């Protein structure tokens, strides 16, 4: 397995381009299955999860075509099997997103129960109950979800999510796009990635309204047609590089992004003492060489502070002036990075779902191990400000969510290199 070696102490300075959002690209790729003609999706990040989704399509008989601009064209009419096999699904929870589109478009689907990061309970029962509300017959056996649409296809339904679920909202919204009649999804996820998916469905001729609020209304249409679409920028990658600038006392301008999709993160960075300026598609953060101030935060569904930025802010608090409390309300097992950061001298006390972080003037380089995607980002950030060398193992987690992370950090002046395992 590859490893990263980071020599801390460099103040980051420069400009980088933000990649397309993985968490928008995956559902949009799944939604291409709804079309009755070829669909082109651009601004895809070059990540393992995207490759896995494209490989999944290949297993199903679809042959994705990548053009010279690295956009992918998918023609779902060539599909030969409606099975998403375990050996691919086990590596990526987002594979569950093909369930709704396949049942809606082709009348049936067989999708293995998913895998992914071990950060806590993420049940698929909301996906199943939502499809059942639309008339689907579903059985779970042998580790597979086997779903069939009723005769005449899925029917529109009112469905209330008893817990907010991003992938649940996306799966049922996609299925409803081709269902007969109107569907109303209440207590729906409000994330920008859900809005991006709705915009994509509408670009194919769908009728989705209310995305970005907690009530989404979908009027099913008979068919969805060919379209070209560009995936939104990655707000978590954006936030991660801004925190990287903050922890090193540096200045970083991130381009091809959208300041309106991470306002809660920008507010916390201002609270930490960052000087922020924004344009339509860029954000610049300058710490003017200062050490950040500790911040208190609580994760919650969008538009509140995102759980995917929690680990990065624990890294910020670890070297900040003062003490900050970080409360995690989304996933119950998302402080695994804390114990690796202890090896670097971080002073963090975990009590239930709260991490109390007392900043220290400097961390010390140490061998550490990535445990999940965002936790691994926090270790990179901590290594950037640690004295000496930090060796980060199991970085395949990082590669699932950050495109060319060492190249981008090198462009900003970081001393970071990848070594083969």
HELIX and SHEET records of a PDB file:
HELIX    1   1 UNK A   22  UNK A   31  1                                  10    
HELIX    2   2 UNK A   32  UNK A   34  5                                   3    
HELIX    3   3 UNK A   48  UNK A   59  1                                  12    
HELIX    4   4 UNK A   76  UNK A   78  5                                   3    
HELIX    5   5 UNK A   86  UNK A   89  1                                   4    
HELIX    6   6 UNK A   93  UNK A   97  5                                   5    
HELIX    7   7 UNK A   98  UNK A  106  1                                   9    
HELIX    8   8 UNK A  125  UNK A  133  1                                   9    
HELIX    9   9 UNK A  166  UNK A  177  1                                  12    
HELIX   10  10 UNK A  192  UNK A  203  1                                  12    
HELIX   11  11 UNK A  235  UNK A  247  1                                  13    
HELIX   12  12 UNK A  259  UNK A  261  5                                   3    
HELIX   13  13 UNK A  263  UNK A  271  1                                   9    
HELIX   14  14 UNK A  307  UNK A  309  5                                   3    
HELIX   15  15 UNK A  310  UNK A  318  1                                   9    
HELIX   16  16 UNK A  336  UNK A  342  1                                   7    
HELIX   17  17 UNK A  373  UNK A  384  1                                  12    
HELIX   18  18 UNK A  396  UNK A  399  1                                   4    
HELIX   19  19 UNK A  405  UNK A  411  1                                   7    
SHEET    1   A 4 UNK A 367  UNK A 369  0                                        
SHEET    2   A 4 UNK A 389  UNK A 393  1                                        
SHEET    3   A 4 UNK A   3  UNK A   7 -1                                        
SHEET    4   A 4 UNK A 415  UNK A 419 -1                                        
SHEET    1   B 4 UNK A  13  UNK A  17  0                                        
SHEET    2   B 4 UNK A 251  UNK A 255  1                                        
SHEET    3   B 4 UNK A 282  UNK A 286 -1                                        
SHEET    4   B 4 UNK A 275  UNK A 278 -1                                        
SHEET    1   C 4 UNK A  65  UNK A  66  0                                        
SHEET    2   C 4 UNK A  72  UNK A  74 -1                                        
SHEET    3   C 4 UNK A  39  UNK A  42 -1                                        
SHEET    4   C 4 UNK A 227  UNK A 230  1                                        
SHEET    1   D 4 UNK A  83  UNK A  84  0                                        
SHEET    2   D 4 UNK A 108  UNK A 112  1                                        
SHEET    3   D 4 UNK A 144  UNK A 148 -1                                        
SHEET    4   D 4 UNK A 137  UNK A 141 -1                                        
SHEET    1   E 4 UNK A 158  UNK A 160  0                                        
SHEET    2   E 4 UNK A 182  UNK A 186  1                                        
SHEET    3   E 4 UNK A 215  UNK A 219 -1                                        
SHEET    4   E 4 UNK A 208  UNK A 209 -1                                        
SHEET    1   F 4 UNK A 297  UNK A 298  0                                        
SHEET    2   F 4 UNK A 323  UNK A 327  1                                        
SHEET    3   F 4 UNK A 354  UNK A 358 -1                                        
SHEET    4   F 4 UNK A 347  UNK A 351 -1                                        
SHEET    1   G 2 UNK A 363  UNK A 364  0                                        
SHEET    2   G 2 UNK A 386  UNK A 387  1                                        
END                                                                             
